[in-house]
Amino acid sequence: MADHLPEALGPLLRAARARLDAAALDSPNLDARLIVEHFSGTTRTQAIADPMRTVDPRAIAEIDAALKRRTSGEPVHRILGYREFYGLRLSLSPETLEPRPDTETLVEAVLPFAKATAREGACRILDLGTGTGAVALALLSAVPEAIATGVDVSEGALATASRNAERLGFASRFKALRSDWFAKVSGRYHVIAANPPYIPSEDIENLQDEVRDFDPRLALDGGVDGLGPYRIIAAEAAGFLEAEGRVAVEFGHTQRNEVTEIFSAAGYRLAGAFCDLGGNDRVLVFEL
Ligand SMILES: C[S@@+](CC[C@H](N)C(=O)[O-])C[C@H]1O[C@@H](n2cnc3c(N)ncnc32)[C@H](O)[C@@H]1O
């Protein structure tokens, strides 16, 4: 029988943490806090300042259900329905990858160039495989003069990206485009950014359960060697790049040499290489 959850905020948090701890989850403290705060509408400060504050019974039932989903392996942000990325709250849907902190490296890698380009008059950004819109919307938040097109082959992902753009106040500067990479793209861009699927097909089964079972396969599977999307991007980007524009790609931390070779063979020069917060190779920026 499930434990009865207390109705006072402090004890409720402790009980939630104990349940997740007992299920041997990686971050029981953080997950318990996120779940309790989200469904009770309370803040960390309230939990500290007023731990005996009573939580509504309906919220307790929702917290109970969320804890059950979490202990059966569903990622905490799928349960909440959103994830923070570059300071923006992005809604998720079954068709979108959960944006990861590592991808903020891609935003940081092109930001100085995007800002400088915007100062000169215009900055058009193409975000290939936009998912929730994470990369495009983060860049729009940091470069107020920029406009962005988010491309995805998934209709569901594009609907989520458009909703995120609308809710964050970027709708007038963000366009969602359904396209198989460049197939329907037109015009020229100062920045072409992509975090494409890069897992080799045969490795998908060996991914962590939370990734394999909850992130869409379309967002993960990069083909036989995981490099298929890079070959397409390297072969076609030049036709959509402004003179002196930049192409920036995220990749798996063991793929730096292969990605470099693919872009070098297509005539690009390396303009920058960036590691993620864990010190792994993560992003390369190219110019023609
Ligand atoms: C790794 S996810 C990245 C999502 C988002 N940019 C992020 O960083 O959180 C890759 C994205 O590429 C999209 N995608 C896969 N194949 C595609 C294709 N052929 N053309 C356009 N987008 C594609 C997927 O739907 C998914 O949204």
The ligand as an SDF file (V2000), in Angstrom:
LIG
                    3D

 27 29  0  0  0  0  0  0  0  0999 V2000
   18.7230   15.9340  -30.8710 C   0  0  0  0  0  0  0  0  0  0  0  0
   17.1510   16.6290  -31.2560 S   0  0  0  0  0  0  0  0  0  0  0  0
   17.4870   18.3490  -30.9360 C   0  0  0  0  0  0  0  0  0  0  0  0
   16.2950   19.1520  -30.5040 C   0  0  0  0  0  0  0  0  0  0  0  0
   16.6250   20.5780  -30.0580 C   0  0  0  0  0  0  0  0  0  0  0  0
   17.3210   21.3170  -31.0950 N   0  0  0  0  0  0  0  0  0  0  0  0
   17.4780   20.5440  -28.7890 C   0  0  0  0  0  0  0  0  0  0  0  0
   18.6890   20.7580  -28.9100 O   0  0  0  0  0  0  0  0  0  0  0  0
   16.9350   20.3070  -27.7060 O   0  0  0  0  0  0  0  0  0  0  0  0
   17.1220   16.5050  -33.0260 C   0  0  0  0  0  0  0  0  0  0  0  0
   15.9060   17.0900  -33.7200 C   0  0  0  0  0  0  0  0  0  0  0  0
   16.0570   16.8620  -35.1200 O   0  0  0  0  0  0  0  0  0  0  0  0
   14.7850   16.5510  -35.6700 C   0  0  0  0  0  0  0  0  0  0  0  0
   14.9890   15.8220  -36.9230 N   0  0  0  0  0  0  0  0  0  0  0  0
   15.2850   14.5030  -37.0980 C   0  0  0  0  0  0  0  0  0  0  0  0
   15.3800   14.2190  -38.3930 N   0  0  0  0  0  0  0  0  0  0  0  0
   15.1690   15.3770  -39.0720 C   0  0  0  0  0  0  0  0  0  0  0  0
   15.1390   15.7080  -40.4730 C   0  0  0  0  0  0  0  0  0  0  0  0
   15.3380   14.7870  -41.4070 N   0  0  0  0  0  0  0  0  0  0  0  0
   14.8950   16.9880  -40.8160 N   0  0  0  0  0  0  0  0  0  0  0  0
   14.6670   17.9350  -39.8490 C   0  0  0  0  0  0  0  0  0  0  0  0
   14.6750   17.6640  -38.5150 N   0  0  0  0  0  0  0  0  0  0  0  0
   14.9220   16.3990  -38.1410 C   0  0  0  0  0  0  0  0  0  0  0  0
   14.1050   15.7330  -34.5730 C   0  0  0  0  0  0  0  0  0  0  0  0
   12.7000   15.7080  -34.7370 O   0  0  0  0  0  0  0  0  0  0  0  0
   14.5730   16.4770  -33.3190 C   0  0  0  0  0  0  0  0  0  0  0  0
   13.6720   17.4950  -32.9610 O   0  0  0  0  0  0  0  0  0  0  0  0
  1  2  1  0
  2  3  1  0
  2 10  1  0
  3  4  1  0
  4  5  1  0
  5  6  1  0
  5  7  1  0
  7  8  2  0
  7  9  1  0
 10 11  1  0
 11 12  1  0
 11 26  1  0
 12 13  1  0
 13 14  1  0
 13 24  1  0
 14 15  1  0
 14 23  1  0
 15 16  2  0
 16 17  1  0
 17 18  1  0
 17 23  2  0
 18 19  1  0
 18 20  2  0
 20 21  1  0
 21 22  2  0
 22 23  1  0
 24 25  1  0
 24 26  1  0
 26 27  1  0
M  CHG  2   2   1   9  -1
M  END
$$$$
